[in-house]
Amino acid sequence: MLKGLLLILFWGSVFIIFYSYFGFPLLLALRGLFFPKKIKTSSSFLPAVTVIIAAYNEADGIAQKLESVLSTNYPYNKLEIIVASDGSTDGTNEIVSKFEGSGVKLLALPRQGKNQVLNNAVPTASGEILIFTDADSILPQDSIQNLVLPFADPEIGGVSGDYRHASKNVKQEGERAYWNYDRLLKQLQSSGGSVSGASGALYAIRRSLFKTLPASVTDDFFTAMQVVSSHYRLIFEPKAVAYGPVASSAKEEYKRKVRIITRGLHGVWLMRHLLNPLSYGFFAIQLFSHKLLRRLIAIPLILCAITAPLLWQFSTIYVVAAIFQIVFHSIALTGFFLRGTRIGQSKLLSIPFHFDMIYYASLVAILNNLKGKQFATWGSERIANQ
């Protein structure tokens, strides 16, 4: 009886882990291969757009941000820029005011959290397409046009851009591996339907699809899911790039992951109707696999770690499984202690450390949701780096 339960827990956990990291991408690839969905674009499609930038104490970089947006090759007469300042006290508002002659509008608001300032900014926008971009990300000249072109297809309701690190010298190979894997998933999802999220650094939706944001969710995920909920496609456009900062330390990256996963899980709960395959087809499976199962992956990992040693006596496969986990987590722990050194930044140490950090952040996020703890206010990566 006990052996049977242990076997079910072990092999069930192994299946979930392998499905999440290998089976799910394979399923996406097969769907894109056999059931591809094309996008109708037109280089002459240039609708009026509004770029909305939520900012909190971004004095060090807001000028560079606005200059990057103003220097894009999108027609100036069809480009509106709104900076929604969330109670900034460091001179951000004064810097933005200097750009008002260039068509930039400042919306100075009391401190209330990113989502609420976005809720206040959208009604003031005049563009047919709303573009949301982080204050600390820089846009190349062609980013906005590449982001907007897919909207020529009436089936497209939202487009996610591609987030890349501003510095090509990313020291943490673990973080690089994570972003490359996530980019691959977005490409596979987009080739056959919709992606299950958008990059907060740069994404766009049709104005008619915006819904009021609750305070306790990530704006990019919740807004993106509203697009799918309205039965439009949400796609990934790798040519629409936004360059953003790298976390200054593992501690700051961990805190960011906890905040994002906590709010992401809550967002899935609020949008749980999308998990119904009878209404949303394959996307329901995709959302469950990518945004729920993968964020709960720490649980089957723990179950594997507990059950493998208890099953040693029955087969060497459980001995191998236990040893593999001990070695992997030992390497991750070594990566943690050596994270500030050159050796600690190598692939061998930083990749296991980065993934273990995500697993631990996921556990904390699960507990946060069970306790009802949420994050309403926010801070920029630039502030975190100071």
C-alpha angles and dihedrals in degrees: 000000000000091000091052092051092048091049092050092049094046099045093037089055092046090052092050092049095048093043092051096051104028112009095050095052089047090051090051092049092051092049091050090048098050101026106031120173117212126210122224109220132177126196089210093059104105110152125179109275135192119210110207119197119186109204135186117180095333098149092129095059113011093096091054089047094053092045090054092052094045091049095056118114094242113121107274093219091058097047124092121180124199123184110198106198114204100211094303114188103178101078097276092129093051092051092049090049089063089063096052091097088060093058099271116138122207119212105189110196136172117260107282109133135279098275094053094050088051089051088053094045100051097065089056092054120103100188125110088221122046116211118196119196135168118252092232097052125091123218124215117226096265099041099097095045092048089049094051102042096079090061087077083081107080090213092063114091100164141016128201120207126214120263116216133173115261090222116062088204097078103175097197109073089186091062091046091052091050093052093045091052092047091049090053091053091051092051092049093047093048094050092065105026135315134346118240096233145002135240110256089212090070132356138136139204138180108271092234091062098057115114128188111277120233113228095240102060137075107261095220096053097041094046091046092052091051086062092054091041087059089054096250124127122256110203139185119239110193092188091064098080132182120188116213140175127275118239109264094224143006088251093059092044090051092050090049092050092050091051094046096045093045092053092039093056090048089050091054089051092052091047095040092130086076088067090071107103091194089066103029104025118201092359089070090058090045094051092047092049099043106032103027112024095042091050090051093047092109089073097060089041090057091046090053091050091051100042101041095069090045090056097047094108093059102055142354089237089075090049089053091047092051093046091048091054093047091050094045095049091042089055089048090051090049088051089053094054093043096039094119094052133080091247091051090056093057121109092248093061107022098052095056090041093050093049093046088050089054091049091052091046088052091054091050090047091052090052091047090056093046089052093044093243114154139170116236102163126054146191134212125256087242091060091047089054094056 
